[in-house]
Amino acid sequence: MTNTPGQYRWSSYRANAQGKEDKLLTPHPLYTALGRTNAVRLEVYKELFKAHLEDEDLKDIRAAWQTGTPLGNDHFKEKVERKLKGKVGQARRGRPKRALTS
């Protein structure tokens, strides 16, 4: 992980927030809808990254990134696996959890 989004090698942040040219990127319609001018879009995009993340959310993001597991609910993960035609991420390790009995 990096301290800022612009430090990550594959991030589009430098193009979308700092205006650096990247010939590999095509502006997404959601990005272009952020403002009428490029200057406005750059500022609005930067603001999106100022939101605070809860520690638990950050932990989940890091775990997904490190294992290559999609971050989302079970339905989302199933859709990703169907689209890729295979399992993604790591399976849970260890014994299955026991069912609680009363």
N, C-alpha and C positions, 0 to 999 in steps of 0.2 A: 504494500500500500504506500501511498505518498501522502505528504502533508497537505497538498493542494491538488485539485483536479487537473490543473494545467501541467503538473509535473509527470502525470501518468503518460507513458509513451503513446498509447493508443487512444487517448482521450480526444474528443472533438472540442473540448473546452477552449483550447487556444483559438480555434476558428470562430466558435459561437459566442465567446465572451470577450476575446481580445482582438478579434478581427484579423488574425493571421491567416494567410491564404493556405488552403489545403486542397490540392487538386483531386484528392480521393473522396471528398465530401460533396454531397448535393444537399442543399438546404431542404429540410423537411417542412411540409406545410404547417405543422404546429409551430416550428421555429419562426417561419416567415410571418405567422399570425401574431407574434409577440409585439410587433410594432410596424408602423408605416415606413420607417427609415432604418437603415442598417445601424446607425448610432443608437436609436431607441432599442432595437432588438438586442444589441450588445449589452446595454445597461440592464434591461429586464432579465436577460439570461443570467447575468452575474448575480442578480438578486435571488434567483431561484436556489443558489448554492449557499445562501446565508442562513437557511433554515436550520434549526437545531435538531439533531438526531438523538433519540433516546439511546442509552447505553445498550439496551436489549436489541434494538433495531440494528445498531452498528455491529453488534456481535453476530447477528444473523447474516448481515451483508458480508462480513468478513469470512464467515464459515462457508457461505455459498460460493464466494469468489475463490477461496482456497481449494475447495473440493470440485469445482466445476458443476455444482448443483444449481438448477434454476431456483430462483427465489420467488416463491409464490405459493398459492394454496395447491392442494392435491389436484384439483381440476386443471390448473395451469400447467403443472408438471406433467400430467398425463398428456395434455395437448402437445407439449414440447416433445415428449418421447414418441408420440404417434407421428409427428411431423418428421422427426429425425430417424424414425424406425429403429429405435433402440433405447436402452436405458442410459440415463445421464446421471452424472454425479456418483457419489459413493453410497453403497447400501449401508444400512445400520449394522454396526458390528456388535458381536456378542450374542448372547442368548436372547430369544424373544422375551418381552416382559410378561410376567405372569398376570393372569386375570385376577382381579381382586375378588375375594369371596367374603360373604357376610358371616 
